[in-house]
Amino acid sequence: MSEEEIVLYEVDRHVATITLNRPRQRNALLVETLERLGQLWKEIDRDPDVRVAILTGSDCGTFCAGMDLKQMAEVREKEGVDILSKIGDVSFSNMRDIKTPLIAAINGYAPAGGMMLALGCDLRVAVESAQLGITEVHRGRGSPWAMPLFWQMPQSLVSELTLVGDFMPAQRFYDVGFINYLEPDVESMMRRARALADRISEAAPLSVAAAKRSAMATMDLVMGHALKEASHIHEKAYASEDAIEGPRAFAEKRKPVWKGR
């Protein structure tokens, strides 16, 4: 499958739409998907015709299922390395470096990497049926990328997400302000996302850029250190036998057997 197929990209009246396009795999992220997204983050910032971007998934009931655990298990089996060695930036901070405003249109389930992509956006709209979660503890993985959530919702809620690892309904995220708008169906959600994007695209470009950069600069006064420290703390988990067992158990459709090492 080519990069153009796994991620769709179009620009219409100053609004770019980026669509994860692996519906049969619930829009799970391949290494190639992340490489393509990395290219697009740079492209939208270079293109003067793009003033705002919408990130969504193909309509399959899932916004993004997170990293493709089957590919993760295959990389470990064939090459003997963790898949993160092929990604590099485990906190996915390249999304935070984008100057162009990003709107997440969450059209279904968003666990793990799907939640990470939503977190990396500036605004979020979702269908009422969507559920979000940080499921890494049940895969022997980690979530250092989730640390910005401590600036965006109550500590107890973030701790439940990262420790319990279960899905939560979109309504709960809306109630604490993490999601800007909830809509009854995908069509209404995309209309809402487009309406927000159009309003941003109609605003003064330099003022919009300054507003986003100011927000990121304010958060980064302490968050930059937090992300680096969290990534360092997770190194042991990523290098463990359990980090191999989690994706392998998922690929083999069985319950993982944790060793704690």
Buried (B, 14 or more C-beta within 10 A) or exposed (E): EEBEEBBEBEBEEBBBBBBBBBEEBBBBBBBBBBBBBBEBBEBBBEBEEBBBBBBBBBBBBBBBBBBBBBBBBBBBEEEEEBBBEBBEBBBBBBBBEBEBBBBBBBBBBBBBBBBBBBBBBBBBBBBBBBBBBBBBBBBBBBBBBBBBBBEBBEEEBBEBBBEBBBBBBBBBBBEEEBBBBBBEEBEBBBBBBBEBBBEBBEEEEEEBBEBBEEEBEEBBEEBBEBBBEBBEEBEEBBEBEBBBBBBBBBBEEEEBEBEEE
